[in-house]
Amino acid sequence: MKIQLSDHFTVGRLLRFVFPSILMMIFTSIYGVVDGLFVSNFVGKTSFAAVNLIMPVLMGLGALGFMIGTGGSALVAVTLGWGKRERANALFSMLIYVTIVAGVLFTVVGLIWLRPIAAALGASGSMLEDCVLYGRIILVAQTLYMLQNVFQSFFVTAEKPHLGLAVTVAAGVTNMVLDFLFVAILPWGLAGAAIATAFSQAVGGMVPLLYFSHPRNSSLLRLTRAKLDLRALWKTCSNGSSELMTNLSLSLVNILYNFQLLRMVGEDGVAAYGVIMYVNFIFISIFLGYSIGSAPIIGYHYGAAHHQELKGLFRKSLTLVGGGGILLTGIALALATPLATIFVGYDVQLLDLTARGLRLYSISFLFVGFNIFASAFFTALNDGLVSALISFLRTLLFQTAAVLLLPAVLGVDGIWLAIVAAEVTALMVSLCFLVGKRGKYHYV
């Protein structure tokens, strides 16, 4: 049975609706993980460290796609809730065209500045050359990567989450197969891993573009002619500013983590952090997927003034997020060594460093889901300011302070525990906003 945004959502119906978005985010996170797995085991530790050093820069350039996707889908969902489908299609189309133009500009800027940026991050010698090689190939597909991020959110708003999942799975399988072919079979090394990722991003960006361009697609949305609407674009940017801030902040904080680890541990520290980030990407993608999947539902019922339904969605979401946090923390603690072995089992010292770091880092999974949901919840309510503030404090201010201060007291362990301190502090902020805004939005 087709689930619609206007439905009443039990826990089971809610999980069925958001499940494709969760899987979609998991498969998206697998892209970098697969690259890292093949590079580490078939190319070497230096190239693996190079990928992890330059990846935050590449992710930062693609962050605009997350902003337009989440902010735009919230605006379009509310517009659909008002019954203005033609207006919703015009907004959707305009945002896709803006993404394409921005993606081309970012590609040009990235290609020009990639080498000096990599050098500024501390790369030198063969590590610098690997950063530039990998980064330049990935940047060729930058526009398609941004479109992929945008369409992840809009597939849900268009009531086609399963189609979005199918596209993401296809892109993920493309990445895995080509990584095996180009890195494990053919002697293409690091360049082969980058080419595989670029092809997978092409699948993730082009297939939805062709689908929504077809005049007879069966979704709520389709690409049409559209004029630039600066007011709607500003509303989209303000709605999605938290997601932009989250991704930019994560990129900046990851750069800071790598800088601290290079200084305290050296190349092994960057490699260990890369493994921990791969596990982190997969685990938090569950929370991100739930937030992306539930946001259009929340936005629709808020726009339709269905306060009782909104209250039920809020209560059920907190329960699911809390249970998920406990489960993921237990899994990470139990599987720290096996997970680390998959990537760096060839180096005993690096394996021990990675496994210990993962165990300490995994405590953050108890809290991170609540903060991710709180930020996405306010985005869905079109309160971009509160959402952005939660994200800014959580991902930039608190983490930056923690990763600078804790290592002075706890050494390398302080780097791994910085995320825990940041998430606990951010949870206090999220609770304050959720309590303070409950009367305005009627979710309690």
C-alpha positions as CSV (number, residue, x, y, z in Angstrom):
1,M,0.0,0.0,0.0
2,K,1.3,3.4,-1.0
3,I,2.1,5.7,2.0
4,Q,1.3,9.3,1.5
5,L,2.5,12.4,3.4
6,S,-1.1,13.1,4.5
7,D,-1.5,9.7,6.2
8,H,-1.7,9.0,9.9
9,F,1.6,7.5,10.9
10,T,1.9,4.7,13.4
11,V,5.4,3.5,14.4
12,G,5.2,0.8,11.8
13,R,4.1,3.1,9.0
14,L,6.7,5.7,10.0
15,L,9.5,3.1,9.8
16,R,8.3,1.8,6.5
17,F,8.3,5.3,5.1
18,V,11.7,6.3,6.4
19,F,13.4,3.0,5.8
20,P,14.3,3.7,2.1
21,S,15.9,7.0,3.2
22,I,17.9,5.3,5.8
23,L,19.2,2.7,3.3
24,M,19.8,5.5,0.9
25,M,22.1,7.3,3.3
26,I,23.9,4.1,4.2
27,F,24.6,3.3,0.6
28,T,25.7,6.9,0.0
29,S,28.2,6.7,3.0
30,I,29.5,3.4,1.5
31,Y,31.1,5.3,-1.4
32,G,34.0,6.7,0.6
33,V,34.2,3.5,2.7
34,V,34.7,1.3,-0.3
35,D,37.3,3.6,-1.8
36,G,39.2,3.6,1.5
37,L,38.9,-0.2,1.8
38,F,40.4,-0.8,-1.6
39,V,43.0,1.9,-1.4
40,S,44.2,0.9,2.0
41,N,44.6,-2.8,1.2
42,F,45.7,-2.6,-2.5
43,V,47.5,0.7,-2.8
44,G,49.0,1.5,0.6
45,K,48.9,3.4,3.8
46,T,50.2,6.7,2.4
47,S,47.5,6.8,-0.4
48,F,44.9,5.9,2.2
49,A,46.0,8.8,4.4
50,A,45.9,11.1,1.4
51,V,42.3,10.2,0.6
52,N,41.3,10.9,4.2
53,L,43.2,14.2,4.2
54,I,41.6,15.6,1.1
55,M,38.1,14.1,1.5
56,P,36.9,16.8,3.9
57,V,37.6,19.5,1.3
58,L,35.7,17.6,-1.4
59,M,32.8,17.0,1.0
60,G,32.8,20.6,1.9
61,L,32.4,21.7,-1.7
62,G,29.4,19.4,-2.1
63,A,27.7,20.7,1.1
64,L,25.6,23.1,-0.9
65,G,23.7,20.1,-2.3
66,F,22.6,19.0,1.2
67,M,21.5,22.6,2.0
68,I,19.3,22.9,-1.2
69,G,18.0,19.4,-0.8
70,T,16.9,19.6,2.8
71,G,15.9,23.3,2.9
72,G,14.2,23.0,-0.5
73,S,12.3,19.8,0.3
74,A,11.0,21.4,3.5
75,L,9.7,24.4,1.5
76,V,8.2,22.3,-1.2
77,A,6.6,19.9,1.3
78,V,4.9,22.8,3.1
79,T,3.8,24.2,-0.3
80,L,2.3,20.8,-1.2
81,G,0.6,20.8,2.2
82,W,-1.1,24.1,1.2
83,G,-2.4,22.4,-2.0
84,K,-0.2,24.4,-4.4
85,R,1.3,21.7,-6.6
86,E,2.1,23.9,-9.6
87,R,4.0,26.3,-7.3
88,A,5.8,23.4,-5.7
89,N,7.0,22.1,-9.1
90,A,8.3,25.6,-10.0
91,L,10.2,25.8,-6.8
92,F,11.6,22.3,-7.2
93,S,12.8,23.1,-10.8
94,M,14.4,26.4,-9.9
95,L,16.4,24.8,-7.1
96,I,17.7,22.0,-9.4
97,Y,18.9,24.5,-12.0
98,V,20.6,26.6,-9.3
99,T,22.4,23.5,-8.1
100,I,23.7,22.7,-11.6
101,V,25.1,26.3,-12.0
102,A,26.7,26.2,-8.6
103,G,28.2,22.8,-9.2
104,V,30.0,23.9,-12.3
105,L,31.4,27.0,-10.5
106,F,32.6,24.9,-7.6
107,T,34.3,22.5,-9.9
108,V,36.3,25.2,-11.5
109,V,37.3,26.8,-8.2
110,G,38.3,23.4,-6.8
111,L,40.5,22.4,-9.7
112,I,42.4,25.7,-9.4
113,W,43.0,25.7,-5.6
114,L,43.2,22.0,-4.9
115,R,47.1,21.7,-4.7
116,P,47.6,24.8,-2.5
117,I,44.8,23.6,-0.2
118,A,46.3,20.1,0.1
119,A,49.7,21.6,0.9
120,A,48.2,23.9,3.5
121,L,46.7,20.8,5.2
122,G,50.1,19.4,5.7
123,A,50.5,17.1,2.7
124,S,53.9,16.8,1.1
125,G,55.8,14.6,-1.2
126,S,53.9,11.5,-2.5
127,M,51.1,12.2,-0.1
128,L,50.5,15.7,-1.7
129,E,50.6,14.2,-5.2
130,D,48.0,11.5,-4.2
131,C,45.7,14.2,-2.7
132,V,45.8,16.2,-6.0
133,L,45.3,13.1,-8.2
134,Y,42.4,11.8,-6.2
135,G,40.8,15.2,-5.7
136,R,40.9,16.4,-9.4
137,I,39.2,13.2,-10.6
138,I,36.4,13.5,-8.0
139,L,35.9,17.2,-8.8
140,V,35.0,16.4,-12.4
141,A,31.8,14.8,-11.1
142,Q,31.2,17.6,-8.5
143,T,27.9,18.8,-10.1
144,L,26.5,15.3,-10.3
145,Y,27.5,14.7,-6.7
146,M,25.6,17.8,-5.6
147,L,22.5,16.8,-7.6
148,Q,22.6,13.4,-6.0
149,N,22.5,15.1,-2.5
150,V,19.6,17.3,-3.6
151,F,17.6,14.5,-5.1
152,Q,18.0,12.3,-1.9
153,S,15.6,14.7,-0.1
154,F,13.3,15.4,-3.0
155,F,12.6,11.8,-3.7
156,V,11.0,11.6,-0.3
157,T,8.9,14.7,-0.8
158,A,7.8,13.4,-4.2
159,E,6.5,10.3,-2.4
160,K,9.0,8.1,-4.2
161,P,11.5,7.0,-1.4
162,H,11.8,3.5,-2.8
163,L,12.8,4.9,-6.2
164,G,15.4,7.1,-4.5
165,L,16.7,4.0,-2.7
166,A,16.9,2.1,-6.0
167,V,19.0,4.9,-7.5
168,T,21.3,5.1,-4.5
169,V,21.8,1.3,-4.5
170,A,22.6,1.4,-8.2
171,A,25.2,4.1,-7.6
172,G,26.6,2.2,-4.6
173,V,26.9,-1.0,-6.6
174,T,28.5,0.8,-9.4
175,N,31.2,2.2,-7.0
176,M,31.9,-1.3,-5.5
177,V,32.1,-3.1,-8.8
178,L,34.3,-0.5,-10.4
179,D,36.6,-0.2,-7.4
180,F,37.1,-4.0,-7.6
181,L,37.8,-3.8,-11.3
182,F,40.0,-0.6,-11.4
183,V,41.9,-1.1,-8.1
184,A,42.0,-4.9,-7.4
185,I,42.1,-6.2,-10.9
186,L,43.5,-3.4,-13.1
187,P,46.7,-1.6,-12.0
188,W,45.0,1.8,-11.8
189,G,45.7,2.3,-8.1
190,L,44.4,5.5,-6.5
191,A,43.2,6.9,-9.8
192,G,41.0,3.9,-10.3
193,A,39.3,4.4,-6.9
194,A,38.6,8.0,-7.8
195,I,37.2,7.1,-11.2
196,A,35.0,4.5,-9.7
197,T,33.5,7.1,-7.3
198,A,33.1,9.6,-10.1
199,F,31.1,7.1,-12.1
200,S,28.9,6.2,-9.1
201,Q,28.1,9.9,-8.6
202,A,27.2,10.2,-12.2
203,V,24.6,7.4,-11.7
204,G,23.3,9.1,-8.6
205,G,22.9,12.5,-10.2
206,M,21.9,11.7,-13.8
207,V,19.3,9.1,-13.3
208,P,17.0,11.3,-11.0
209,L,17.6,14.2,-13.4
210,L,16.3,12.2,-16.3
211,Y,13.4,10.8,-14.2
212,F,12.1,14.1,-13.0
213,S,12.6,15.6,-16.4
214,H,10.1,13.1,-17.9
215,P,6.7,14.8,-18.2
216,R,4.9,11.6,-17.4
217,N,6.7,10.5,-14.2
218,S,4.3,9.4,-11.5
219,S,5.6,11.4,-8.6
220,L,4.3,14.6,-7.1
221,L,7.2,16.6,-8.6
222,R,8.6,17.2,-12.1
223,L,11.0,19.5,-13.7
224,T,9.4,22.4,-15.5
225,R,10.4,25.9,-16.7
226,A,11.1,28.1,-13.8
227,K,12.3,31.6,-13.1
228,L,14.8,32.6,-10.4
229,D,12.9,33.3,-7.3
230,L,15.3,35.0,-4.9
231,R,12.9,35.1,-2.0
232,A,12.2,31.3,-2.3
233,L,16.0,30.7,-2.8
234,W,16.7,32.7,0.4
235,K,14.1,30.7,2.3
236,T,15.6,27.5,1.0
237,C,19.1,28.5,2.1
238,S,17.8,29.6,5.5
239,N,15.9,26.4,6.0
240,G,18.8,24.3,4.9
241,S,21.5,26.4,6.5
242,S,21.8,23.9,9.3
243,E,22.7,21.1,6.9
244,L,25.1,23.4,5.1
245,M,26.6,24.3,8.5
246,T,26.7,20.7,9.5
247,N,28.6,19.6,6.4
248,L,30.9,22.5,6.3
249,S,31.6,22.3,10.0
250,L,32.3,18.5,9.7
251,S,34.8,19.2,6.9
252,L,36.5,21.9,8.9
253,V,36.6,19.9,12.1
254,N,37.9,16.8,10.2
255,I,40.7,19.0,8.9
256,L,41.4,20.1,12.4
257,Y,41.4,16.4,13.7
258,N,43.8,15.4,10.9
259,F,46.1,18.4,11.8
260,Q,46.2,17.4,15.4
261,L,46.8,13.7,14.6
262,L,49.6,14.5,12.1
263,R,51.2,16.6,14.8
264,M,50.8,14.0,17.6
265,V,50.9,10.7,15.9
266,G,51.9,11.2,12.3
267,E,50.6,9.5,9.2
268,D,49.2,6.6,11.3
269,G,46.9,9.0,13.1
270,V,45.3,10.3,9.9
271,A,44.8,6.7,8.7
272,A,43.2,5.6,12.0
273,Y,40.9,8.6,12.0
274,G,39.9,7.7,8.5
275,V,38.8,4.3,9.5
276,I,36.8,5.7,12.5
277,M,35.2,8.2,10.2
278,Y,34.1,5.4,7.8
279,V,32.4,3.6,10.7
280,N,30.9,6.9,11.9
281,F,29.6,7.8,8.4
282,I,27.7,4.5,8.2
283,F,26.3,4.7,11.8
284,I,25.2,8.3,11.7
285,S,23.7,7.8,8.2
286,I,21.0,5.9,10.0
287,F,20.1,9.0,12.0
288,L,20.5,11.2,8.9
289,G,18.3,8.9,6.9
290,Y,15.6,8.9,9.5
291,S,15.7,12.7,9.7
292,I,15.6,13.1,5.9
293,G,12.8,10.6,5.6
294,S,10.6,12.0,8.4
295,A,11.2,15.7,7.6
296,P,8.7,16.0,4.7
297,I,6.0,14.3,6.9
298,I,6.6,16.7,9.7
299,G,6.6,19.7,7.2
300,Y,3.4,18.5,5.6
301,H,1.5,18.1,8.8
302,Y,2.8,21.3,10.2
303,G,1.7,23.1,7.0
304,A,-1.7,21.4,7.2
305,A,-2.0,22.4,10.9
306,H,-2.5,18.7,12.0
307,H,-1.2,19.3,15.5
308,Q,-2.1,16.0,17.0
309,E,-0.3,14.1,14.2
310,L,2.7,16.4,14.7
311,K,2.8,15.5,18.4
312,G,2.7,11.8,17.6
313,L,5.5,12.1,15.1
314,F,7.7,14.0,17.6
315,R,7.1,11.5,20.4
316,K,7.7,8.4,18.2
317,S,10.8,9.9,16.7
318,L,12.5,10.6,20.1
319,T,11.8,7.0,21.1
320,L,13.2,5.5,17.9
321,V,16.3,7.8,17.9
322,G,17.0,6.9,21.5
323,G,16.7,3.2,21.0
324,G,18.9,3.4,17.9
325,G,21.6,5.2,19.8
326,I,21.9,2.5,22.4
327,L,22.0,-0.2,19.8
328,L,24.6,1.4,17.6
329,T,26.9,2.2,20.6
330,G,26.8,-1.4,21.7
331,I,27.6,-2.7,18.2
332,A,30.5,-0.2,17.8
333,L,32.0,-1.2,21.2
334,A,31.7,-4.9,20.5
335,L,33.0,-4.8,16.9
336,A,35.8,-2.2,17.2
337,T,38.7,-4.5,16.6
338,P,37.0,-6.6,13.7
339,L,36.0,-3.3,12.0
340,A,39.5,-1.9,12.3
341,T,41.0,-5.2,11.0
342,I,39.1,-4.9,7.7
343,F,40.9,-1.7,6.9
344,V,44.3,-1.8,8.6
345,G,44.8,-5.4,9.7
346,Y,48.1,-5.5,7.9
347,D,49.7,-3.1,10.5
348,V,49.4,-4.2,14.2
349,Q,50.4,-0.9,15.7
350,L,47.9,1.0,13.5
351,L,45.2,-1.6,14.2
352,D,45.6,-1.1,18.0
353,L,45.5,2.7,17.7
354,T,42.3,2.5,15.5
355,A,40.4,0.0,17.7
356,R,41.0,2.1,20.8
357,G,40.0,5.3,19.1
358,L,36.8,3.7,17.8
359,R,35.8,2.4,21.2
360,L,36.2,5.9,22.7
361,Y,34.6,7.7,19.8
362,S,31.6,5.3,19.7
363,I,30.2,6.7,23.1
364,S,29.0,9.7,21.0
365,F,26.4,7.5,19.3
366,L,24.3,7.7,22.4
367,F,23.7,11.4,21.9
368,V,24.3,12.3,18.2
369,G,20.9,11.0,17.0
370,F,19.0,13.4,19.2
371,N,21.0,16.4,18.0
372,I,20.7,15.4,14.3
373,F,16.9,14.9,14.7
374,A,16.5,18.2,16.6
375,S,18.2,20.1,13.8
376,A,16.3,18.4,11.1
377,F,13.0,18.8,13.0
378,F,13.3,22.6,13.1
379,T,14.3,22.6,9.4
380,A,11.1,20.7,8.6
381,L,9.2,23.4,10.6
382,N,10.9,26.0,8.4
383,D,12.7,27.4,11.5
384,G,16.1,27.5,9.8
385,L,17.7,29.8,12.4
386,V,17.2,27.4,15.3
387,S,18.3,24.5,13.1
388,A,21.4,26.3,12.0
389,L,22.3,27.3,15.5
390,I,22.1,23.8,16.8
391,S,24.3,22.6,13.9
392,F,26.8,25.4,14.3
393,L,27.3,24.9,18.0
394,R,27.4,21.1,17.7
395,T,29.6,20.6,14.7
396,L,31.9,23.6,14.8
397,L,32.1,25.5,18.0
398,F,31.9,22.6,20.5
399,Q,34.0,20.1,18.5
400,T,36.6,22.7,17.7
401,A,37.0,23.7,21.4
402,A,37.1,20.0,22.5
403,V,39.6,18.9,19.9
404,L,41.9,21.8,20.8
405,L,41.6,21.5,24.6
406,L,41.1,17.8,25.5
407,P,44.4,16.5,23.9
408,A,46.3,18.9,26.2
409,V,44.9,17.0,29.1
410,L,44.3,13.4,27.8
411,G,46.8,13.2,24.9
412,V,45.6,11.2,21.9
413,D,42.6,9.9,23.8
414,G,41.4,13.5,24.1
415,I,41.1,13.6,20.3
416,W,38.8,10.6,20.2
417,L,36.7,11.8,23.2
418,A,36.3,15.4,21.8
419,I,33.2,14.3,19.8
420,V,31.6,12.9,23.0
421,A,32.1,16.1,24.9
422,A,30.7,18.1,21.9
423,E,27.6,15.9,21.5
424,V,26.7,16.0,25.2
425,T,27.0,19.8,25.2
426,A,25.0,20.1,22.0
427,L,22.3,17.9,23.5
428,M,21.7,20.4,26.3
429,V,21.3,23.1,23.6
430,S,18.8,20.9,21.6
431,L,16.7,20.2,24.7
432,C,16.5,23.9,25.5
433,F,15.2,24.7,22.1
434,L,12.8,21.8,22.0
435,V,11.3,22.8,25.3
436,G,11.3,26.5,24.5
437,K,9.6,26.2,21.1
438,R,7.0,23.6,22.0
439,G,4.2,26.2,22.4
440,K,4.9,27.9,19.1
441,Y,4.8,24.8,16.9
442,H,2.5,22.6,19.0
443,Y,4.5,19.3,18.9
444,V,4.1,18.7,22.6
